[in-house]
């Protein structure tokens, strides 16, 4: 009996070190692994797991408590398509504050298996039409209320959730690239080659909100960090910016929070007082990404 109790304690301590146990309990929050790898328990082989902080680690198979991964994966995919009830997410980008630090790009690339030439958010150098001055403009997916990309997808791989997010299910994507052609914001890219660290992620079940693992021959795009929103956290790009460029929040509540200062303000007031605009508004796509002009009195 003492030996059995000791083994249980050892396993619990190990899992706690990974940071995947809920506070005050011994319940694993999220551990993904291939059920076929359970056979490795008999010969001491290593298996890969994805921790809740999005890191792939190798552990001894004997240290993992089996779960029904097919059921858990199906549940995860379903909630990824439904979204967060009662929410309507929006982003505000203050062009007067962008200094081209590109931390937003790097943080996004790091968690989404993106190579240096791939972007879910890109920082562009722009020129003011009036005075010729240059400024920098971060450009993610606009997560439109009327997304043209969704209407052209023949298999439902691109879809819009009730909380305003437009996502891609690369388990369904057939690589036709109709959505790329339809998007007026050039916000999508295609995996022409194997994604970064493809071997590292090959046994990790697909997470539709994180959009990882990426797959050869599928389309990829900004997901507004849907996996972070489910944890009530700001998107990766918003949190990484050192200059206070990004505000993010729920337009239904009319509040957004600055990723650098953590200051929360009314969305409607922020937009009205700073002459906010959306890109290509004349197309009727109704973007949920708003821009504050680079040159204005209130900066």
C-alpha atoms as one frame of an Amber mdcrd trajectory, in Angstrom:
protein
   0.000   0.000   0.000   2.833   2.436   0.939   4.610   1.688  -2.317   1.476
   2.333  -4.349   0.905   5.616  -2.512   4.501   6.641  -3.115   4.164   6.003
  -6.861   1.040   8.157  -7.010   2.772  11.006  -5.214   5.782  10.795  -7.525
   3.536  11.000 -10.592   1.614  13.939  -9.128   4.849  15.806  -8.347   6.085
  15.223 -11.884   2.953  16.610 -13.465   3.020  19.652 -11.194   6.513  20.443
 -12.479   5.104  20.640 -15.983   2.621  23.256 -14.812  -0.407  21.345 -16.056
  -2.304  20.737 -12.841  -5.171  22.942 -11.708  -4.670  24.849  -8.450  -5.635
  22.846  -5.375  -6.351  19.656  -7.319  -4.538  16.773  -8.937  -6.577  17.037
 -12.146  -4.614  17.452 -15.370  -5.835  20.542 -17.237  -4.603  19.650 -20.720
  -2.258  16.863 -21.767  -2.298  15.672 -25.355  -0.693  12.519 -26.655  -1.212
   9.842 -29.236  -3.084   6.866 -27.763  -0.897   4.523 -29.792   2.071   5.675
 -27.729   0.617   4.051 -24.628   2.390   0.896 -25.735   5.630   2.677 -24.902
   4.847   2.358 -21.197   6.263  -1.145 -21.252   9.632  -0.266 -22.743  10.331
   3.167 -21.229  10.205   5.182 -24.464   9.562   8.915 -24.486   6.380  10.498
 -25.838   5.522  14.091 -26.699   2.954  16.205 -24.853   1.742  19.780 -25.315
   1.664  21.706 -22.039  -0.844  24.468 -21.314   1.816  27.115 -22.003   2.052
  25.772 -25.575   5.405  23.972 -25.212   6.085  20.525 -26.650   8.051  18.378
 -24.199   9.126  14.745 -24.059   8.251  12.701 -20.985   8.289   9.067 -19.951
   5.108   7.347 -21.010   4.716   5.869 -17.528   4.297   9.379 -16.093   1.178
  10.113 -18.143  -2.329   9.318 -16.937  -4.318   7.990 -19.932  -7.291   9.996
 -21.218  -9.616   9.418 -24.152  -7.881  11.706 -26.640 -10.453  11.207 -29.384
 -13.248  12.473 -27.148 -11.143  15.360 -25.840 -10.027  16.369 -29.338 -13.598
  16.302 -30.664 -14.712  18.441 -27.732 -11.877  20.896 -28.339 -12.687  21.173
 -32.038 -16.386  21.743 -31.358 -15.800  24.558 -28.889 -13.267  26.056 -31.300
 -15.969  26.405 -33.935 -18.604  27.765 -31.562 -16.514  30.429 -29.860 -17.120
  32.337 -26.632 -20.773  33.015 -25.889 -21.798  36.674 -25.616 -18.452  38.040
 -26.809 -17.627  40.190 -29.843 -13.903  40.814 -30.061 -12.292  43.909 -31.566
  -8.782  45.308 -31.946  -7.657  48.926 -32.109  -4.228  49.809 -33.545  -2.720
  53.197 -32.711  -0.514  54.055 -35.683   0.982  57.051 -33.868   2.678  54.696
 -31.406   4.089  52.024 -33.715   7.901  52.178 -33.857   8.405  49.042 -35.942
   9.650  47.015 -32.965   8.062  43.946 -34.653   7.691  42.148 -31.321   4.084
  41.470 -32.317   5.278  39.543 -35.360   7.923  37.558 -33.517   5.612  36.476
 -30.687   2.996  35.317 -33.176   5.500  33.403 -35.290   6.921  31.647 -32.233
   3.647  29.969 -31.234   2.176  29.253 -34.670   4.975  27.319 -36.368   5.618
  30.161 -38.777   8.837  30.579 -40.699  10.485  34.045 -40.875   8.813  34.791
 -44.200   5.340  33.842 -42.907   3.128  36.318 -41.071  -0.208  36.274 -39.296
   0.467  39.924 -38.545   2.853  42.037 -40.586   4.227  45.536 -39.967   4.226
  47.598 -43.157   5.998  50.890 -43.844   3.458  53.368 -45.193   3.619  56.880
 -46.634   1.195  59.640 -45.683  -0.532  60.894 -48.847  -0.730  64.470 -47.554
   2.744  65.276 -46.249   4.786  62.320 -47.505   5.855  61.300 -43.997   6.289
  57.595 -43.337   4.698  55.585 -40.556   4.351  51.908 -39.635   1.151  49.909
 -39.846   0.645  46.472 -38.231  -1.800  44.471 -40.339  -3.469  41.307 -39.016
  -6.611  39.605 -40.298  -9.541  42.042 -40.027 -11.988  39.399 -38.716 -14.751
  40.944 -40.773 -18.446  40.762 -39.948 -19.029  40.088 -43.664 -15.948  37.986
 -44.542 -15.591  37.301 -48.247 -13.176  34.464 -47.500 -15.886  32.459 -45.708
 -18.399  32.703 -48.536 -16.016  31.251 -51.143 -14.699  28.266 -49.154 -16.200
  25.136 -50.770 -15.728  22.835 -47.755 -16.416  25.012 -44.713 -12.777  25.055
 -43.615 -12.961  28.826 -43.182 -15.742  29.870 -40.833 -16.936  32.745 -38.638
 -17.701  32.198 -34.946 -20.398  33.884 -32.893 -17.747  35.952 -31.086 -16.615
  37.573 -34.341 -13.480  35.522 -35.009 -12.826  34.157 -38.490 -10.806  30.948
 -38.233  -9.444  28.146 -40.404  -9.803  24.446 -39.741  -6.749  23.002 -41.474
  -8.062  19.492 -40.873 -10.737  20.361 -43.468  -8.734  22.710 -45.702  -8.165
  21.243 -49.186  -5.698  23.925 -50.277  -7.822  25.401 -53.069  -6.760  28.940
 -52.001 -10.109  30.493 -52.981 -10.074  32.311 -49.636  -6.681  33.854 -50.392
  -8.003  35.213 -53.679 -11.168  36.548 -52.018  -9.498  38.337 -49.079  -9.042
  42.032 -49.953  -6.540  42.495 -47.115  -3.979  39.860 -48.176  -4.249  38.447
 -44.671  -3.747  34.781 -45.577  -0.793  32.699 -46.650  -0.252  29.172 -47.910
   1.980  26.457 -46.509   3.894  25.621 -49.683   6.466  23.660 -47.699   6.501
  21.748 -44.423   5.798  24.122 -41.515   8.533  25.091 -39.096   9.319  22.322
 -36.588   7.006  19.907 -38.400   8.767  16.887 -36.915   8.475  18.312 -33.408
   4.701  18.695 -33.699   3.876  15.596 -35.735   2.293  13.673 -32.842   0.484
  16.642 -31.286  -3.307  16.648 -31.887  -4.612  19.609 -33.831  -5.927  22.604
 -31.879  -8.288  24.621 -34.063  -7.980  27.756 -31.882  -4.193  27.750 -31.753
  -4.138  26.487 -35.370  -1.269  24.134 -34.547   0.105  21.859 -35.858   0.282
  23.643 -39.180   0.035  21.431 -42.257   1.651  21.334 -45.670  -0.809  22.377
 -48.395  -3.173  24.361 -46.167  -3.962  28.031 -45.612  -2.947  29.853 -42.430
  -3.917  33.225 -40.950  -4.303  35.336 -37.803  -6.750  33.834 -35.316  -6.833
  36.766 -32.853  -5.098  34.280 -30.510  -8.352  32.414 -29.905  -6.605  30.031
 -27.522  -5.541  32.975 -25.329  -9.004  34.528 -25.350 -10.441  31.313 -23.926
  -8.078  31.802 -20.970  -9.195  35.450 -20.621  -5.793  36.699 -21.778  -4.801
  39.264 -24.385  -3.566  38.033 -27.797   0.134  37.218 -28.198   0.788  40.234
 -30.427  -1.003  42.635 -28.078   0.902  41.465 -25.002   4.275  41.496 -26.772
   4.171  45.085 -28.065   6.415  47.369 -25.955   4.967  50.638 -27.273   1.261
  50.463 -26.417   0.179  50.180 -30.044  -2.629  47.665 -29.477  -5.943  47.775
 -27.652  -8.069  44.653 -27.493 -11.400  43.771 -25.964 -15.103  43.037 -26.237
 -17.166  45.474 -28.298 -20.355  44.126 -26.731 -19.107  45.471 -23.399 -17.656
  48.566 -25.133 -14.283  48.190 -23.406 -10.767  47.540 -24.706  -7.489  47.151
 -22.832  -4.089  48.438 -23.901  -1.576  45.606 -24.016   1.322  47.673 -22.644
  -0.222  50.011 -20.054  -3.073  47.599 -19.155  -5.341  50.657 -19.166  -8.966
  49.865 -20.012 -11.014  52.445 -21.920 -14.378  52.670 -23.636 -14.090  51.413
 -27.207 -16.696  53.807 -28.613 -15.033  56.823 -26.985 -11.553  55.786 -28.142
 -12.752  55.461 -31.728 -14.824  58.672 -31.784 -12.243  60.923 -30.108  -9.406
  59.785 -32.372 -11.060  59.724 -35.813 -10.709  55.952 -36.107 -11.173  54.199
 -39.426 -11.162  50.719 -40.953  -9.348  49.532 -44.058 -11.305  49.437 -47.316
 -14.573  50.282 -45.576 -16.180  50.849 -48.966 -16.141  47.088 -49.624 -18.735
  46.453 -46.930 -16.709  43.744 -45.171 -17.168  45.486 -41.774 -13.752  44.820
 -40.200 -13.325  44.430 -36.447  -9.832  45.934 -36.562  -9.814  49.717 -36.196
  -6.963  52.164 -36.828  -6.157  55.440 -35.097  -4.406  57.818 -37.524  -0.634
  58.371 -37.210  -0.940  62.148 -37.243  -3.518  63.650 -34.864  -3.715  65.964
 -31.867  -4.640  63.285 -29.324  -1.798  60.763 -29.284
